[in-house]
Amino acid sequence: MELNFDLHSKQVEVFRSKARFRVCSAGRRFGKSFLSAVELIINGLEEKNQHGYNLIGQEVWYIAPTFNQGKEIMWNLLKRLGEGVIESSLENTATLRLINGRTIKIKGSDRPDTLRGVGVSFAVLDEYAFMKPEVWDLIIRPTLADVMGSALFIGTPAGKNHFYDLWLQGSLEGNDDWESFSFLTLDNPTIPKSEIEAMSSIMTAQAIRQELEASFEAAGGGSFVESEWIYMDTPPERGNIYIAMDPAGFTEGKGKLTSKLKKSDEHAIAVVETSESGWFIHDVIHGRWGVREASLQFIRACQKWRPSIAGIESGALKMAMMPYLEDQMKRLGIYPRIHPLTHGGQKKTDRIMWALQGRFQNGRIFFKKDASYLKALQTQLLDFPNFLVHDDLIDALSYIDQLSKIPYFSESMIQNEFEPIDQVAGY
């Protein structure tokens, strides 16, 4: 029996991948269901896998967020594409028995007890972003171990959640077991461009990025929304400049999972001008630097902007930077007033929300039009709060709230200058 499936070029890229675990993020109408059906049939017809394991008796699964959803999407498509290689079908359990005796089953992740105790050689997890993470970690991954089975994760992003976390696995160099793909709806040549334009005309910018462009950056925590963002060429009025730095770790590790975020944090330096009208964000300098370069970036920002006060988040990282900062200040002849920034007993999420959300909602934060920091900062704002993604830039920005409330003269300076002669009379 010869099977002939007409896959378009981007589907073929996924199909031909030799990675054991593939993660495909794709826009709506890309052809994810068709590709999944082809993968299920081809894997079901195999009797040995690339590792030499006998697959007879091992099942092939298509897993959707719910059983009914999975059956509605996949059941008729499988029967149509597999006509000629299907020996029998059971409607109630959505089970296909192929001519070689192997079975393809449709499952729902909302019924985890039905996913245990069976040997599986291949699984498609469709719309994994809408499943619980433990479906893969604790149930499906162990069932593949007996024959070194494989899996295809496919779907449209829903923010940077556990689907994004797996997608990052395939983006790491040297991780040969994993490969990740990202495709637009437009990558499907069978969808007319005019149809995509028509859909786009009634969708929000955020919906377009998520549903049509398969962007993980589109749907986030919802704390900050684009409709509240204001862009200006210059500050609405002159005010005081403040610089706040959120330093990151200085350890370097290429290709390692150094944190739950799968890549190291960035240093972030926020340069903001505050006035009665609000905050104008001149710049947010960010990058992954060593301790010397980080200190140099901070001092250069102070040299350029001459802040009323500059602050660095207190702790071991600030202490590591201080010797370098002192050297740079002497070399450049600039001595900014550096204030230690503290959490103040607040959780980071609360501190950021209290510092920024009200200001955005009341139109008191202004982005510099066409600034280089916009994409990175706005991506983090859209994702916040999400523990799987970075918030370094908005953390630095939130510290401006703390700096702008610091008096220009400390109590000790005031006391030394105006020490009363008569402690009772006060003069």
N, C-alpha and C positions, 0 to 999 in steps of 0.2 A: 504494500500500500504506500503510495507516494503522496505526501502532504505538501501543499504549496501555500504558504502564508505570505501575504503581501504586506510586509513591514516597510514603513518609510525609513529614511536614512538615520534619523535620530533614534528610532526604536531599535534599529540594527546595532547601533553603538552599544546599547545596553545588553542586547541579546548576545553579542559576541564577546562580551567581557568575560575573562577567565577568573575574576575574583570570586571567592566563595560567598561573600556577602556584598550585595549591591544595594545602593540607596539612590533612588531616583525621585527627585523633586521636580514636578512638572505642572504646568498650568492646566486649567480645565480644557477638555476636549483635545488634549495632546494625543490621546490614544493609549492611555494607561491600562484600561480594561482589556483592550484587544491584545496588547503586549503581554499582559498577565495571563490571559487565556492560552496564548501560544506557548508561553513558558511552562504552564501547567501540563499541557498535552505532551510537549516534547520531553519534559522530565518524567512524566508518567510512563512513557514508552521506553525509557532507558532501563536496561536490566543490570548494568554495572555503571558506577560513576567513575570520575577521573582518578579517584584514589584506589580503584580496584575492588570496592565493596559490592557484594551481591545485593541488589535492591529489591528482589522478589520478597514480598511480604511487607515492604516499607511503603507507607502511604505518602501521597502528595496532597497538600492542603492549600486552600485559598481561604484566608482569614480576613474578615471585614469587621468593622466595629460591632455590628449585630448580625445574627444569622439571617434574618429577613432581608436586611440590606444586601448582604452578600449574595443571597439567592436571586434577588431581583436584578443585581448587576451582572452576575456571572453565569447563572445556570443555563439560560437559553443560548448564550454566546458559546459556552463550552460545548453544548450538544450540537450546535451548528458547525463549529470549527472541527469538532472531533468525529463528525459523521464518517463512518467507515472504519474507525478504530475503537469505537465504543461497543462493548459486548452487551451491557445492560445498564439500566439506570433506576435509581430508587428516588422517587419524588420527595417523600416525607423527610428523608435524611439528606437529600441533595448529594447522593453518592453516585459516581460513575465508575463502572468496572470496565477496564480496557481489555483488548483482545489478548494481552500478555498476562492477564490476571491481576494486574496492579490497579489500585483505586485512587481516584481523585475525589476529595471531599470538600464541601463548603462548610466553613465554621464561623462562629461569631465569638469575638473576644469578650463579649458581655456574659458569656457562659464559660468561665475558665475551667470548671470541672470537666467539661467535655474535651478539653485540650490536653489532658494528662494521660500518661500510661500507655501511649501508642508510639511505635517507631515511625518516624517521619524522615524522609530523605530530602524533601524540598518543600518550602513554604513561601507563599506570597502573603505579605502583610500589607493590605491595601488601606490607605488612610490611617497609617500608624500614628499620626499626630493626634488622632482622636481615640486612641486606645490607652489603657493604663501601661506604664513602662514595664511593670512586672510581667506582663504577658510575654514579652520577649525574654527578659532577664531570667525569670524564674521558671517559665514553662516551656516555651518553644525552643530556646537555645539548648537546654539539656536534652530534649527529645531528638535533636539532630546529631548528638555526639556519637551514637553507636556506629554510624556509617559516614561520619564526617560530612553530614548533609549541608545543604546551602539554603540561602534565603534571599528573597528580593523584597525590599521595602519600597513602596511606591505610593505617592500621594501628593497632595497640595499642602504647602506649609500652613501652620496655624501659629505663627510666632516662633520664637526660638525655644521650643520645648524639647522633649526627649527625641522627637524625630530629627530636629536640628542637631542634637547631640550625636546621634548615630551618623548623620550626614557628614559631620566633622571627621568621624573616624576614617572615612574614605578620602578625606582631603589631606591626611597626614602622609608625609613622605616615609617610605619604608614600611608602610602598613599594607602588605601585599594581599592580605585576606579580604580587604575592604576596598571598594571603589565607589565613588559618588558621582552623580550626574545631576545637572540642572538644565531644564528646558522650558522655553516659553510656549504658550499656546500657538503662537505664530510659527513655531518649528514644525507643526503638523501641516504639510503642504496641501492636505485635502480640505482645510478650513479656509474659505475665501477671506482675503484681507479685509474686504468690505464688511464681512460679518463681525470680525474682531473690532473694527472701528465702530460699528453700530453698538456692540456690547459696551465698549469703552465710553460711549457718549452718555450712558445712563448710570455709570458706576463712579464711585468716589475714587480719588487718587490712591487711597490705601487699598481699596478693593481691587483695583487694577493691578497693583504691585503683587498682591497676594494671589488672586485667582487667575490672572492671565500671565504674569511674569514669574510666578512661583518664587517670590522673594520672601525669605525668612525675616526680613526686616520690616515687613508690612504690619503684621498683627502682633501687638505687644501687650503690655499691661493695661493700657488705656488711661494711665494717670495724666499724660500730656497729649494733647490733640493738636493737629496741624491748624485747625481753624482759629486757634488762639495765637498763632505765631505772627509777629510783626517784623517787617524788614525796613531798614532805613540806611541811607548812605552815610549819615553823620548822626551823632547824638542829638536828641531833641533839645537838650540844653547842656551847658558845661557843668561838670561836677568834679568829683574826686575819683582818681584812679586807684584801684585796689588790684593786687595780684595774689592769687591763692594757688598753692601747689599741692596736689595729691600724689605723693611719690609711690612708685611701685617697687617690687623686689628687684634686686640687682643680679640674681642668679640667672645664668643663661643655660638653656637646654634645648637644642634643636631636635624637633621630632619627638620629644618626650611629652607625655601627658603630665605636665607639671602642676596642674590644678584641675578642679572640677570643670573649668572652662576650656580645657584642652589646649590653651595657649596662654602665655603669660600676660599679665596686666600691662597697661601702658602708664608712664608718667603723664600727668596732665597739669598744665599751667593755665589758669583762667585769668584773663586781663579784662577787667570790667570798669566802666565809668558810671558812677552812681550819682543821681541828682534827684530833685523833687519829682521829676517826671518818671523815674524808674532806672533800670539798669540797661546800659548799652554794652553789648559784648563785643569788644574790639577784636579779641583773638582768644583761641584756646589752643595752645601749643601742646602737642602730644607725640609720644614715640616711646620706643623701647631702647633705653640708653643705659650705659654703664654709669657708675656713681659720679665719675668726673664729668662726663658729658651732661648728665642731669643737672649738676650744679652750675655748669656753664650756661645751659639753656635758661635756667632761672635768673642768673645774674644778667645775662644779656637782655632778658625781658625787662628787668628792673632798670637797666641802663637806657633802654629805648623809651619806656613809658613813665619813668620817674614816679612810682606809686606813692601815695600818702602812707600806706602801710602795705607790706608784703607778708604773706603768711605761708608756713609749711606745716602740714599735718605732723603733729608731734609723735615721737616714738623712735624706735631703733633706726629707721630709715633716715629720719631727719638728723639724728646723731651721726650717722655714717657720712652724711653730706657736709656737715659743718666744717670739717677741716679743709675740704675742697672749696667751700664757699668763701672761707676766710682768705684763702690764697687768691681766689678770683677777685675778691673785693680789693685786695691790696694791689693786684696787678692792674686792674681797670680803674682804680681810684674812685670807686663808688661804694657807698656804705648805706644801703637801704635799711630801714627799720624792719627787722624780721620778727614776726610774732608767731609763737607756737599755736597751731590750731588744734582744738580738741573736740572730741565727740560730745562732751558735755553730758555724758550719761544717757544720750539718746541712741536708739537704734539708727543705723545708717539710713534705712528706708524712711523712717519718720523725719530725720534731719533733712533729707533731700526734699521730701514732700512739703514740709513746713517752710523751707526756705524758698522753694520755687513755684509750687502749684498755685498758690494764691496770686503771686505776681503775674504768672502767665494768664490766669483767668481774668485778671483786672487790667490786662494790657500794659503791664509795667516792666516787661522785659523785651528788649529790641535786639534782633539779630542784625549784624552788619551785612548788607546786601552783597551777594557774590563772594563772601569770605570763604577761605579754604577750609575752615573748620566745620562748615555747615553740615555736610553729609554725615560725618562721624558723630557730631554732637546730636543731631536730630535723630539719627538711628538709635542712639542710646536712650533718648527721651521717649521715643515710640515704644521701645522694648520695656521700659521701666514700669513696675518692678518685676524682674525675672532673674532668678539666681543663676541661670545658665548663661547669662550674657554679661558683658562688661558694662560698668557704669562709672568708669574712671573720670571721664570728662564732666559728667553732671555732678559727680562728687566734688571735684575741684570747684565747679561753678557754685555749688551750694555753700561752700565755705566763705564766699564773698559776704553772705549775710552776717557771718560772725565778725569778719574784719571791719565791715562798715559801721559796727556798733562800738568799736573800740575808741575811747577818747584819744585825742592827739597827745595829751600829756598824762602821764601816769600819776597816781596819787602821791607817790614818793617824790616826783618832780615838783608837784604843786606844793607839798608840805615843805620841801627844802627852800622853795623860792618865797613862800608866804608864811613862814613860821612866825606865829604871834609872839610878841614880847611878853604880854601878860596873859597867862593861861586862863584866867577867870574872865577878864574883859574881852579877850579875843583880839587884841591889837597891840 
